Amino acid sequence: MSVRVGMVSLGCAKNRVDGEMMLYTLKQAGFELVRDVRHSDVAIINTCGFIEDAKQESIDEIFELVQLKKRGIIKAIVVTGCLAERYKSEVMKELYEVDAVVGIGGNIDIAEVVSKAAEKIKTELFPEKDRLPLCGGRIRSTPFYYTYLKIAEGCDNHCTYCAIPMIRGKFRSRPMEDIIGEAQELSEKGVKEFILIAQDTSRYGEDLCGKSMLPELLKKLCAIEKLQYIRVLYCYPERITDELIEVFADEPKILKYIDIPMQHCNGRILKLMNRKGDRKSLTELIHKLRERIPDITIRTTFMTGFPSETEEEFEELSEFVGEMHFERMGCFAYSVEENTPAANMKEQIDEDIKHKRQEIIMEQQSRIMAENTHRYINKRIKVLVEGYDRSDKCYYGRTAADAPEVDCRVYFVANGALPNIGDVIEVTVTDSLDCDLMGEANI
């Protein structure tokens, strides 16, 4: 009888791709994969360990699996991902019910680990991080019409608040021919939208060629006949060159959407973060993008309460957000991460102040989003159909301005023929609610 294996994957899309590759390895080794971990013999939890909230979510999920094991529903628990890599033997020491803890370099050995766990043999495996494979098969967990393409692993930016270089290791670009080959294969299978991800996509190729090869990669992807849409996430502002902007502007297959994690606009705070730029340089970049690509959607993230952030510096950030009117934005309160330089900085900000500043920025952005969405009323927009909400009796989907899972939705009723999941249709907007749109489709 084959061993049944289920997986819960948490955190970012990069971690999701790692999980998909582990599932492929397990299937090739003869394990039976199940969607629901409650139906598995061995449950894998692919954890996130980036910030405190993510760590807590991972711990809570492990506790849920522990309860399933105590009730005899599952037989073994394997912990993988960033939390496992970051805290190594602490996981098994604190949670004796866990049967295996695997660092990211051990993902390639997941079949052997699961076999041992099924036989009640405990494993702690933490090889070098660069053993994490960049290439290989995977069992996609996304809907058939979109997928993530991880183009690099690790990070060399060493932002002072971030533990990713400690967890993931040095920046390593995936060979371009391998990326192109996978995109070619998946486009033949009907995948419409390819979402490029890495810790810093704009750095792609620097380790291989001495310069960013992202523009060249994008042009080669656009040359794939059946590939329809490309979305690019995680571009650092100082690496968005004129060449990259021209590729975005000229290639119709590239969605006019770019994710630029800015974190702050004050020059002193950015320097303390080991980030480049200031309010002036960021403003110039945003204006340049909007002038060259008039319909572009700019998504960004900011951080409030970084050590020593003054009230005046926070006010500068608030003014910047108000002036720039970002189409999409997230804001996080600074999270103290042990063993990072920022954790040892003086003048740590009170938790209540950090979160109050975060709330102010998000309330400000909510008003901006409400203004932006109201402008769409009575206009026709293209929507990628993603599902049907039975309780509200309407379909839902997203526009080119919205990345899956992180941005907004369009809810609509269909008049006439019913749309298929994965179709791109036109919807007439009739109303808006916060950042979401409502409308009607006449097919």
PADOLO-359142 format. One record per residue (C-alpha): residue number from 0; y, z, x; residue in one letter. Coordinates in nm, 2 decimals. Layout:
REM residues N
pos | c2 | c3 | c1 | code
NUM | Y | Z | X | a $
...
END
This chain:
REM residues 443
pos | c2 | c3 | c1 | code
0 | 0.00 | 0.00 | 0.00 | m $
1 | 0.34 | -0.10 | 0.14 | s $
2 | 0.61 | 0.15 | 0.20 | v $
3 | 0.90 | 0.11 | -0.04 | r $
4 | 1.25 | 0.13 | 0.12 | v $
5 | 1.59 | 0.16 | -0.05 | g $
6 | 1.94 | 0.18 | 0.10 | m $
7 | 2.27 | 0.34 | 0.00 | v $
8 | 2.55 | 0.17 | 0.21 | s $
9 | 2.89 | 0.34 | 0.23 | l $
10 | 3.23 | 0.26 | 0.38 | g $
11 | 3.37 | -0.07 | 0.49 | c $
12 | 3.24 | -0.42 | 0.46 | a $
13 | 3.16 | -0.42 | 0.83 | k $
14 | 2.91 | -0.14 | 0.77 | n $
15 | 2.78 | -0.33 | 0.47 | r $
16 | 2.69 | -0.62 | 0.70 | v $
17 | 2.51 | -0.39 | 0.93 | d $
18 | 2.31 | -0.26 | 0.64 | g $
19 | 2.22 | -0.61 | 0.53 | e $
20 | 2.09 | -0.69 | 0.87 | m $
21 | 1.87 | -0.38 | 0.87 | m $
22 | 1.73 | -0.48 | 0.53 | l $
23 | 1.64 | -0.82 | 0.67 | y $
24 | 1.46 | -0.66 | 0.97 | t $
25 | 1.27 | -0.43 | 0.73 | l $
26 | 1.16 | -0.72 | 0.50 | k $
27 | 1.04 | -0.92 | 0.80 | q $
28 | 0.84 | -0.62 | 0.91 | a $
29 | 0.66 | -0.61 | 0.58 | g $
30 | 0.84 | -0.33 | 0.39 | f $
31 | 0.90 | -0.35 | 0.02 | e $
32 | 1.27 | -0.34 | -0.05 | l $
33 | 1.39 | -0.17 | -0.38 | v $
34 | 1.74 | -0.16 | -0.52 | r $
35 | 1.73 | 0.19 | -0.64 | d $
36 | 1.66 | 0.46 | -0.38 | v $
37 | 1.50 | 0.67 | -0.65 | r $
38 | 1.22 | 0.42 | -0.66 | h $
39 | 1.17 | 0.43 | -0.28 | s $
40 | 0.94 | 0.61 | -0.04 | d $
41 | 1.20 | 0.61 | 0.24 | v $
42 | 1.57 | 0.62 | 0.15 | a $
43 | 1.82 | 0.50 | 0.41 | i $
44 | 2.18 | 0.61 | 0.39 | i $
45 | 2.41 | 0.39 | 0.59 | n $
46 | 2.70 | 0.63 | 0.64 | t $
47 | 3.08 | 0.60 | 0.71 | c $
48 | 3.25 | 0.85 | 0.94 | g $
49 | 3.60 | 0.71 | 0.98 | f $
50 | 3.82 | 0.97 | 0.81 | i $
51 | 3.76 | 1.30 | 0.64 | e $
52 | 3.72 | 1.17 | 0.29 | d $
53 | 3.46 | 0.91 | 0.40 | a $
54 | 3.27 | 1.17 | 0.60 | k $
55 | 3.26 | 1.40 | 0.29 | q $
56 | 3.13 | 1.12 | 0.08 | e $
57 | 2.85 | 1.05 | 0.33 | s $
58 | 2.76 | 1.42 | 0.34 | i $
59 | 2.76 | 1.44 | -0.04 | d $
60 | 2.53 | 1.14 | -0.06 | e $
61 | 2.29 | 1.29 | 0.19 | i $
62 | 2.27 | 1.61 | -0.02 | f $
63 | 2.18 | 1.40 | -0.32 | e $
64 | 1.90 | 1.24 | -0.13 | l $
65 | 1.79 | 1.58 | -0.01 | v $
66 | 1.76 | 1.69 | -0.38 | q $
67 | 1.55 | 1.38 | -0.46 | l $
68 | 1.32 | 1.47 | -0.16 | k $
69 | 1.29 | 1.83 | -0.28 | k $
70 | 1.18 | 1.71 | -0.62 | r $
71 | 0.92 | 1.48 | -0.47 | g $
72 | 1.10 | 1.16 | -0.59 | i $
73 | 1.14 | 1.03 | -0.24 | i $
74 | 0.94 | 1.11 | 0.07 | k $
75 | 1.18 | 1.07 | 0.36 | a $
76 | 1.55 | 1.03 | 0.45 | i $
77 | 1.69 | 0.81 | 0.73 | v $
78 | 2.06 | 0.85 | 0.82 | v $
79 | 2.23 | 0.55 | 0.99 | t $
80 | 2.58 | 0.43 | 1.04 | g $
81 | 2.91 | 0.58 | 1.17 | c $
82 | 2.85 | 0.94 | 1.07 | l $
83 | 2.51 | 0.93 | 1.24 | a $
84 | 2.66 | 0.78 | 1.56 | e $
85 | 2.95 | 1.02 | 1.57 | r $
86 | 2.77 | 1.34 | 1.51 | y $
87 | 2.43 | 1.26 | 1.65 | k $
88 | 2.20 | 1.56 | 1.66 | s $
89 | 2.43 | 1.77 | 1.44 | e $
90 | 2.31 | 1.59 | 1.13 | v $
91 | 1.95 | 1.69 | 1.17 | m $
92 | 2.04 | 2.03 | 1.29 | k $
93 | 2.24 | 2.10 | 0.98 | e $
94 | 2.02 | 1.92 | 0.74 | l $
95 | 1.65 | 1.98 | 0.84 | y $
96 | 1.53 | 1.78 | 0.54 | e $
97 | 1.66 | 1.46 | 0.71 | v $
98 | 1.37 | 1.28 | 0.88 | d $
99 | 1.56 | 1.04 | 1.11 | a $
100 | 1.91 | 1.00 | 1.25 | v $
101 | 1.99 | 0.66 | 1.41 | v $
102 | 2.30 | 0.56 | 1.60 | g $
103 | 2.44 | 0.21 | 1.55 | i $
104 | 2.26 | 0.08 | 1.87 | g $
105 | 1.93 | 0.18 | 1.70 | g $
106 | 1.98 | -0.04 | 1.40 | n $
107 | 1.76 | -0.30 | 1.57 | i $
108 | 1.48 | -0.05 | 1.58 | d $
109 | 1.50 | 0.04 | 1.21 | i $
110 | 1.15 | -0.08 | 1.12 | a $
111 | 0.99 | 0.15 | 1.38 | e $
112 | 1.21 | 0.44 | 1.26 | v $
113 | 1.12 | 0.39 | 0.90 | v $
114 | 0.75 | 0.37 | 0.98 | s $
115 | 0.77 | 0.70 | 1.16 | k $
116 | 0.97 | 0.86 | 0.88 | a $
117 | 0.70 | 0.75 | 0.63 | a $
118 | 0.44 | 0.92 | 0.85 | e $
119 | 0.66 | 1.24 | 0.86 | k $
120 | 0.74 | 1.19 | 1.23 | i $
121 | 1.10 | 1.30 | 1.30 | k $
122 | 1.33 | 1.06 | 1.50 | t $
123 | 1.67 | 1.09 | 1.67 | e $
124 | 1.77 | 0.76 | 1.83 | l $
125 | 2.10 | 0.70 | 2.00 | f $
126 | 2.08 | 0.40 | 2.24 | p $
127 | 2.39 | 0.22 | 2.38 | e $
128 | 2.62 | 0.09 | 2.12 | k $
129 | 2.62 | -0.26 | 2.25 | d $
130 | 2.26 | -0.29 | 2.13 | r $
131 | 2.39 | -0.34 | 1.78 | l $
132 | 2.32 | -0.70 | 1.72 | p $
133 | 2.61 | -0.94 | 1.64 | l $
134 | 2.38 | -1.22 | 1.52 | c $
135 | 2.07 | -1.24 | 1.31 | g $
136 | 1.94 | -1.27 | 0.95 | g $
137 | 2.05 | -1.05 | 0.67 | r $
138 | 1.98 | -0.99 | 0.30 | i $
139 | 2.32 | -1.02 | 0.13 | r $
140 | 2.42 | -0.75 | -0.11 | s $
141 | 2.73 | -0.93 | -0.24 | t $
142 | 2.72 | -1.16 | -0.55 | p $
143 | 2.61 | -1.51 | -0.48 | f $
144 | 2.96 | -1.66 | -0.47 | y $
145 | 3.11 | -1.46 | -0.19 | y $
146 | 3.00 | -1.31 | 0.14 | t $
147 | 3.14 | -1.13 | 0.44 | y $
148 | 3.13 | -1.28 | 0.79 | l $
149 | 3.16 | -1.02 | 1.06 | k $
150 | 3.30 | -1.21 | 1.36 | i $
151 | 3.33 | -0.92 | 1.61 | a $
152 | 3.22 | -0.56 | 1.67 | e $
153 | 3.39 | -0.26 | 1.82 | g $
154 | 3.75 | -0.21 | 1.91 | c $
155 | 3.97 | -0.20 | 2.23 | d $
156 | 4.30 | -0.11 | 2.06 | n $
157 | 4.26 | 0.27 | 2.10 | h $
158 | 4.50 | 0.38 | 1.83 | c $
159 | 4.55 | 0.75 | 1.89 | t $
160 | 4.45 | 0.85 | 1.54 | y $
161 | 4.13 | 0.64 | 1.53 | c $
162 | 3.77 | 0.73 | 1.62 | a $
163 | 3.63 | 0.37 | 1.59 | i $
164 | 3.62 | 0.30 | 1.97 | p $
165 | 3.42 | 0.62 | 2.02 | m $
166 | 3.19 | 0.53 | 1.73 | i $
167 | 3.16 | 0.15 | 1.77 | r $
168 | 3.22 | 0.09 | 2.14 | g $
169 | 3.41 | -0.20 | 2.31 | k $
170 | 3.53 | -0.51 | 2.13 | f $
171 | 3.26 | -0.78 | 2.13 | r $
172 | 3.32 | -1.13 | 1.97 | s $
173 | 3.03 | -1.30 | 1.80 | r $
174 | 2.96 | -1.65 | 1.94 | p $
175 | 3.15 | -1.91 | 1.75 | m $
176 | 2.85 | -2.14 | 1.71 | e $
177 | 2.66 | -1.86 | 1.54 | d $
178 | 2.94 | -1.79 | 1.29 | i $
179 | 2.97 | -2.16 | 1.21 | i $
180 | 2.59 | -2.20 | 1.17 | g $
181 | 2.57 | -1.91 | 0.92 | e $
182 | 2.87 | -2.04 | 0.72 | a $
183 | 2.72 | -2.38 | 0.71 | q $
184 | 2.39 | -2.25 | 0.58 | e $
185 | 2.54 | -2.02 | 0.32 | l $
186 | 2.78 | -2.28 | 0.19 | s $
187 | 2.48 | -2.51 | 0.13 | e $
188 | 2.33 | -2.22 | -0.08 | k $
189 | 2.64 | -2.20 | -0.30 | g $
190 | 2.86 | -1.94 | -0.14 | v $
191 | 3.22 | -2.02 | -0.23 | k $
192 | 3.43 | -1.75 | -0.06 | e $
193 | 3.38 | -1.64 | 0.30 | f $
194 | 3.57 | -1.32 | 0.40 | i $
195 | 3.62 | -1.28 | 0.78 | l $
196 | 3.60 | -0.93 | 0.90 | i $
197 | 3.61 | -0.73 | 1.23 | a $
198 | 3.80 | -0.42 | 1.33 | q $
199 | 4.07 | -0.67 | 1.45 | d $
200 | 4.00 | -1.03 | 1.35 | t $
201 | 4.31 | -1.15 | 1.52 | s $
202 | 4.16 | -1.05 | 1.86 | r $
203 | 3.86 | -1.27 | 1.80 | y $
204 | 3.75 | -1.45 | 2.12 | g $
205 | 3.98 | -1.26 | 2.37 | e $
206 | 3.67 | -1.12 | 2.54 | d $
207 | 3.51 | -1.46 | 2.56 | l $
208 | 3.79 | -1.69 | 2.64 | c $
209 | 4.09 | -1.48 | 2.75 | g $
210 | 4.29 | -1.56 | 2.44 | k $
211 | 4.25 | -1.53 | 2.06 | s $
212 | 4.02 | -1.80 | 1.93 | m $
213 | 4.08 | -1.72 | 1.56 | l $
214 | 4.29 | -2.03 | 1.49 | p $
215 | 4.01 | -2.25 | 1.64 | e $
216 | 3.74 | -2.07 | 1.45 | l $
217 | 3.93 | -2.11 | 1.12 | l $
218 | 3.98 | -2.49 | 1.18 | k $
219 | 3.61 | -2.53 | 1.25 | k $
220 | 3.51 | -2.33 | 0.94 | l $
221 | 3.75 | -2.55 | 0.73 | c $
222 | 3.57 | -2.86 | 0.86 | a $
223 | 3.24 | -2.75 | 0.68 | i $
224 | 3.23 | -2.98 | 0.38 | e $
225 | 3.09 | -2.75 | 0.12 | k $
226 | 3.28 | -2.44 | 0.23 | l $
227 | 3.55 | -2.38 | -0.03 | q $
228 | 3.75 | -2.07 | 0.04 | y $
229 | 3.82 | -1.85 | 0.35 | i $
230 | 3.99 | -1.51 | 0.33 | r $
231 | 4.10 | -1.33 | 0.65 | v $
232 | 4.12 | -0.95 | 0.67 | l $
233 | 4.24 | -0.70 | 0.94 | y $
234 | 4.49 | -0.90 | 1.15 | c $
235 | 4.71 | -0.69 | 1.37 | y $
236 | 5.08 | -0.78 | 1.34 | p $
237 | 5.14 | -0.83 | 1.72 | e $
238 | 4.86 | -1.09 | 1.73 | r $
239 | 4.98 | -1.30 | 1.44 | i $
240 | 5.10 | -1.60 | 1.65 | t $
241 | 5.29 | -1.91 | 1.54 | d $
242 | 4.96 | -2.10 | 1.60 | e $
243 | 4.77 | -1.88 | 1.35 | l $
244 | 5.05 | -1.91 | 1.09 | i $
245 | 5.04 | -2.29 | 1.12 | e $
246 | 4.67 | -2.29 | 1.06 | v $
247 | 4.71 | -2.07 | 0.75 | f $
248 | 4.99 | -2.30 | 0.62 | a $
249 | 4.81 | -2.63 | 0.69 | d $
250 | 4.45 | -2.56 | 0.59 | e $
251 | 4.40 | -2.58 | 0.21 | p $
252 | 4.07 | -2.39 | 0.23 | k $
253 | 4.23 | -2.08 | 0.38 | i $
254 | 4.34 | -1.86 | 0.09 | l $
255 | 4.71 | -1.77 | 0.13 | k $
256 | 4.63 | -1.40 | 0.17 | y $
257 | 4.65 | -1.20 | 0.49 | i $
258 | 4.56 | -0.83 | 0.55 | d $
259 | 4.79 | -0.67 | 0.82 | i $
260 | 4.74 | -0.30 | 0.88 | p $
261 | 5.09 | -0.19 | 0.98 | m $
262 | 5.05 | 0.19 | 0.95 | q $
263 | 5.42 | 0.26 | 0.99 | h $
264 | 5.75 | 0.09 | 1.06 | c $
265 | 5.93 | 0.35 | 1.28 | n $
266 | 5.92 | 0.25 | 1.65 | g $
267 | 5.87 | 0.61 | 1.78 | r $
268 | 5.58 | 0.68 | 1.54 | i $
269 | 5.41 | 0.35 | 1.62 | l $
270 | 5.44 | 0.42 | 1.99 | k $
271 | 5.28 | 0.76 | 1.94 | l $
272 | 5.00 | 0.58 | 1.75 | m $
273 | 4.96 | 0.34 | 2.05 | n $
274 | 5.07 | 0.06 | 1.82 | r $
275 | 5.32 | -0.21 | 1.90 | k $
276 | 5.63 | -0.31 | 1.72 | g $
277 | 5.90 | -0.15 | 1.50 | d $
278 | 6.08 | -0.21 | 1.18 | r $
279 | 6.27 | -0.51 | 1.32 | k $
280 | 5.97 | -0.69 | 1.46 | s $
281 | 5.77 | -0.63 | 1.14 | l $
282 | 6.05 | -0.75 | 0.92 | t $
283 | 6.08 | -1.07 | 1.13 | e $
284 | 5.70 | -1.13 | 1.10 | l $
285 | 5.70 | -1.08 | 0.72 | i $
286 | 6.00 | -1.31 | 0.68 | h $
287 | 5.83 | -1.57 | 0.90 | k $
288 | 5.51 | -1.56 | 0.70 | l $
289 | 5.69 | -1.60 | 0.37 | r $
290 | 5.91 | -1.88 | 0.49 | e $
291 | 5.63 | -2.08 | 0.63 | r $
292 | 5.38 | -2.00 | 0.36 | i $
293 | 5.59 | -1.94 | 0.04 | p $
294 | 5.30 | -1.83 | -0.18 | d $
295 | 5.13 | -1.59 | 0.06 | i $
296 | 5.00 | -1.26 | -0.04 | t $
297 | 5.05 | -0.99 | 0.22 | i $
298 | 4.83 | -0.68 | 0.21 | r $
299 | 4.90 | -0.38 | 0.43 | t $
300 | 4.82 | -0.02 | 0.48 | t $
301 | 5.05 | 0.27 | 0.58 | f $
302 | 4.99 | 0.63 | 0.70 | m $
303 | 5.21 | 0.93 | 0.61 | t $
304 | 5.23 | 1.26 | 0.79 | g $
305 | 5.14 | 1.14 | 1.14 | f $
306 | 5.21 | 1.43 | 1.39 | p $
307 | 5.58 | 1.49 | 1.43 | s $
308 | 5.68 | 1.24 | 1.16 | e $
309 | 6.03 | 1.36 | 1.05 | t $
310 | 6.17 | 1.34 | 0.70 | e $
311 | 6.41 | 1.07 | 0.83 | e $
312 | 6.13 | 0.86 | 0.97 | e $
313 | 5.94 | 0.89 | 0.65 | f $
314 | 6.25 | 0.78 | 0.46 | e $
315 | 6.26 | 0.48 | 0.69 | e $
316 | 5.91 | 0.39 | 0.59 | l $
317 | 6.00 | 0.43 | 0.22 | s $
318 | 6.30 | 0.21 | 0.26 | e $
319 | 6.09 | -0.05 | 0.44 | f $
320 | 5.83 | -0.06 | 0.16 | v $
321 | 6.11 | -0.10 | -0.10 | g $
322 | 6.27 | -0.38 | 0.10 | e $
323 | 5.95 | -0.58 | 0.18 | m $
324 | 5.80 | -0.57 | -0.17 | h $
325 | 5.44 | -0.61 | -0.04 | f $
326 | 5.21 | -0.79 | -0.29 | e $
327 | 4.93 | -0.55 | -0.21 | r $
328 | 4.94 | -0.21 | -0.03 | m $
329 | 4.75 | 0.11 | 0.03 | g $
330 | 4.87 | 0.43 | 0.18 | c $
331 | 4.68 | 0.72 | 0.33 | f $
332 | 4.77 | 1.07 | 0.44 | a $
333 | 4.70 | 1.12 | 0.82 | y $
334 | 4.35 | 1.26 | 0.87 | s $
335 | 4.30 | 1.48 | 1.18 | v $
336 | 4.00 | 1.33 | 1.37 | e $
337 | 3.84 | 1.54 | 1.64 | e $
338 | 3.84 | 1.41 | 1.99 | n $
339 | 4.12 | 1.16 | 1.92 | t $
340 | 4.46 | 1.20 | 2.11 | p $
341 | 4.65 | 1.25 | 1.79 | a $
342 | 4.44 | 1.55 | 1.70 | a $
343 | 4.58 | 1.73 | 2.00 | n $
344 | 4.94 | 1.63 | 1.94 | m $
345 | 5.20 | 1.90 | 1.87 | k $
346 | 5.39 | 1.93 | 1.54 | e $
347 | 5.10 | 1.85 | 1.31 | q $
348 | 5.23 | 1.80 | 0.96 | i $
349 | 5.14 | 2.04 | 0.67 | d $
350 | 4.87 | 1.89 | 0.44 | e $
351 | 5.08 | 1.93 | 0.13 | d $
352 | 5.37 | 1.74 | 0.29 | i $
353 | 5.14 | 1.46 | 0.42 | k $
354 | 4.99 | 1.41 | 0.07 | h $
355 | 5.33 | 1.44 | -0.11 | k $
356 | 5.47 | 1.16 | 0.12 | r $
357 | 5.16 | 0.95 | 0.04 | q $
358 | 5.22 | 1.00 | -0.34 | e $
359 | 5.58 | 0.90 | -0.30 | i $
360 | 5.49 | 0.57 | -0.12 | i $
361 | 5.21 | 0.49 | -0.37 | m $
362 | 5.44 | 0.56 | -0.67 | e $
363 | 5.70 | 0.34 | -0.52 | q $
364 | 5.44 | 0.06 | -0.47 | q $
365 | 5.31 | 0.10 | -0.83 | s $
366 | 5.66 | 0.02 | -0.95 | r $
367 | 5.68 | -0.29 | -0.72 | i $
368 | 5.33 | -0.40 | -0.84 | m $
369 | 5.44 | -0.36 | -1.21 | a $
370 | 5.74 | -0.59 | -1.14 | e $
371 | 5.53 | -0.84 | -0.96 | n $
372 | 5.26 | -0.86 | -1.23 | t $
373 | 5.51 | -0.89 | -1.51 | h $
374 | 5.63 | -1.22 | -1.36 | r $
375 | 5.29 | -1.38 | -1.44 | y $
376 | 5.32 | -1.34 | -1.81 | i $
377 | 5.29 | -1.67 | -2.00 | n $
378 | 5.18 | -1.85 | -1.67 | k $
379 | 4.85 | -2.01 | -1.61 | r $
380 | 4.66 | -1.88 | -1.30 | i $
381 | 4.32 | -1.96 | -1.14 | k $
382 | 4.06 | -1.69 | -1.17 | v $
383 | 3.72 | -1.65 | -1.01 | l $
384 | 3.50 | -1.51 | -1.29 | v $
385 | 3.30 | -1.20 | -1.17 | e $
386 | 3.16 | -1.04 | -1.48 | g $
387 | 3.17 | -0.94 | -1.85 | y $
388 | 3.28 | -0.59 | -1.96 | d $
389 | 3.07 | -0.51 | -2.27 | r $
390 | 3.27 | -0.20 | -2.37 | s $
391 | 3.60 | -0.39 | -2.37 | d $
392 | 3.44 | -0.72 | -2.48 | k $
393 | 3.61 | -0.93 | -2.22 | c $
394 | 3.55 | -1.11 | -1.90 | y $
395 | 3.70 | -1.01 | -1.57 | y $
396 | 3.77 | -1.17 | -1.23 | g $
397 | 4.02 | -1.20 | -0.95 | r $
398 | 4.28 | -1.44 | -0.82 | t $
399 | 4.32 | -1.58 | -0.46 | a $
400 | 4.57 | -1.29 | -0.42 | a $
401 | 4.29 | -1.03 | -0.46 | d $
402 | 4.01 | -0.94 | -0.22 | a $
403 | 3.69 | -0.79 | -0.38 | p $
404 | 3.67 | -0.42 | -0.43 | e $
405 | 4.01 | -0.33 | -0.29 | v $
406 | 4.27 | -0.53 | -0.49 | d $
407 | 4.34 | -0.61 | -0.86 | c $
408 | 4.16 | -0.78 | -1.15 | r $
409 | 4.23 | -1.02 | -1.43 | v $
410 | 4.08 | -0.93 | -1.77 | y $
411 | 4.05 | -1.21 | -2.02 | f $
412 | 3.89 | -1.33 | -2.34 | v $
413 | 3.73 | -1.67 | -2.35 | a $
414 | 3.81 | -1.92 | -2.63 | n $
415 | 3.57 | -2.21 | -2.66 | g $
416 | 3.30 | -2.25 | -2.40 | a $
417 | 3.19 | -1.93 | -2.22 | l $
418 | 3.25 | -1.92 | -1.84 | p $
419 | 2.98 | -1.87 | -1.59 | n $
420 | 2.99 | -1.60 | -1.32 | i $
421 | 3.12 | -1.76 | -1.01 | g $
422 | 3.32 | -2.03 | -1.19 | d $
423 | 3.69 | -2.07 | -1.11 | v $
424 | 3.88 | -2.12 | -1.43 | i $
425 | 4.24 | -2.12 | -1.56 | e $
426 | 4.36 | -1.82 | -1.75 | v $
427 | 4.69 | -1.79 | -1.94 | t $
428 | 4.84 | -1.44 | -1.87 | v $
429 | 4.95 | -1.26 | -2.19 | t $
430 | 5.01 | -0.90 | -2.06 | d $
431 | 4.99 | -0.67 | -1.76 | s $
432 | 4.88 | -0.32 | -1.70 | l $
433 | 4.98 | -0.16 | -1.36 | d $
434 | 4.85 | -0.42 | -1.11 | c $
435 | 4.60 | -0.58 | -1.34 | d $
436 | 4.66 | -0.88 | -1.56 | l $
437 | 4.53 | -0.97 | -1.91 | m $
438 | 4.50 | -1.31 | -2.06 | g $
439 | 4.31 | -1.58 | -2.24 | e $
440 | 4.09 | -1.87 | -2.11 | a $
441 | 4.07 | -2.19 | -2.30 | n $
442 | 3.77 | -2.38 | -2.16 | i $
END
